[in-house]
Amino acid sequence: MTIQAWMMFALVLFCIGLYGVLARRNLIGILIGIELMLNAASVNVLAVNYHVANDPAVGRIIVLFIIGLAAAEAAIALSIILAVYRQRTSIDVANLEELKG
């Protein structure tokens, strides 16, 4: 596959994630959208590394860091969502008005 095909795939994946973040009212749906956007970034890094760089290990290491970041983000976000649900009995974004600054 060409680099353009991989970039187009990553663009579609990122747009789906962005739509999920902007259109969802549920915190879990927003979290899934963020995860999709991080996966799109990983696909971009791997595609550029495969087609441009001389050493393929560099891109793989960067993607491993992105996966670690996504795992940490998911763990922290899920713990926050659980705490909000225990206090408010809802994870709807519209019900969290007092969190606005």
C-alpha positions as CSV (number, residue, x, y, z in Angstrom):
1,M,0.0,0.0,0.0
2,T,1.1,3.5,-0.6
3,I,1.7,6.2,2.0
4,Q,-1.3,8.1,0.7
5,A,-3.6,5.1,1.4
6,W,-2.4,4.9,4.9
7,M,-2.7,8.6,5.5
8,M,-6.3,8.5,4.1
9,F,-7.1,5.6,6.5
10,A,-5.6,7.5,9.4
11,L,-7.6,10.7,8.4
12,V,-10.9,8.7,8.3
13,L,-10.1,7.1,11.6
14,F,-9.2,10.5,13.1
15,C,-12.4,12.1,11.8
16,I,-14.5,9.3,13.2
17,G,-12.8,9.9,16.6
18,L,-13.3,13.7,16.4
19,Y,-16.9,13.2,15.6
20,G,-17.2,10.9,18.6
21,V,-15.7,13.5,20.8
22,L,-17.7,16.4,19.5
23,A,-21.1,14.7,19.0
24,R,-21.3,12.4,22.1
25,R,-23.0,13.4,25.3
26,N,-21.7,10.4,27.2
27,L,-18.2,10.4,28.8
28,I,-17.5,6.8,27.7
29,G,-18.3,7.8,24.1
30,I,-15.9,10.7,24.3
31,L,-13.2,8.5,25.7
32,I,-13.6,6.1,22.8
33,G,-13.3,9.0,20.4
34,I,-10.1,10.1,22.0
35,E,-8.7,6.5,21.7
36,L,-9.6,6.5,18.0
37,M,-7.7,9.7,17.5
38,L,-4.6,8.3,19.3
39,N,-4.8,5.2,17.1
40,A,-4.9,7.4,14.0
41,A,-1.8,9.1,15.2
42,S,-0.1,5.7,15.6
43,V,-1.1,4.7,12.1
44,N,0.4,8.0,10.8
45,V,3.7,7.4,12.7
46,L,4.0,3.8,11.4
47,A,3.2,4.8,7.8
48,V,5.7,7.6,7.6
49,N,8.3,5.6,9.4
50,Y,7.8,2.6,7.0
51,H,8.0,4.7,3.8
52,V,10.6,7.4,4.8
53,A,12.9,6.4,7.7
54,N,15.9,4.1,7.4
55,D,15.4,2.5,10.8
56,P,11.9,0.9,11.4
57,A,12.5,0.4,15.1
58,V,12.2,4.2,15.8
59,G,8.5,4.3,14.6
60,R,7.7,1.2,16.6
61,I,9.1,2.6,19.7
62,I,7.1,5.9,19.3
63,V,4.0,3.8,18.7
64,L,4.7,1.9,21.9
65,F,4.9,5.2,23.8
66,I,1.6,6.3,22.2
67,I,0.0,3.0,23.3
68,G,1.3,3.5,26.8
69,L,-0.1,7.0,26.8
70,A,-3.5,5.7,25.7
71,A,-3.5,3.1,28.4
72,A,-2.7,5.6,31.1
73,E,-5.2,8.0,29.7
74,A,-7.9,5.3,29.7
75,A,-7.2,4.2,33.2
76,I,-7.3,7.8,34.6
77,A,-10.3,8.7,32.6
78,L,-12.3,5.6,33.6
79,S,-11.5,6.3,37.3
80,I,-12.7,9.8,37.0
81,I,-15.8,8.7,35.2
82,L,-16.5,6.1,37.9
83,A,-16.1,8.8,40.6
84,V,-18.5,11.1,38.7
85,Y,-21.0,8.3,38.3
86,R,-20.9,7.5,42.0
87,Q,-21.5,11.1,42.9
88,R,-24.0,12.1,40.2
89,T,-25.5,8.7,39.1
90,S,-25.0,9.9,35.5
91,I,-22.2,10.3,33.0
92,D,-24.0,12.7,30.7
93,V,-21.9,15.7,30.0
94,A,-24.9,18.1,30.2
95,N,-25.3,17.2,33.9
96,L,-21.8,18.3,34.8
97,E,-22.3,22.0,34.7
98,E,-20.4,22.8,37.9
99,L,-17.1,21.5,36.3
100,K,-17.0,24.5,33.9
101,G,-14.5,27.1,34.8
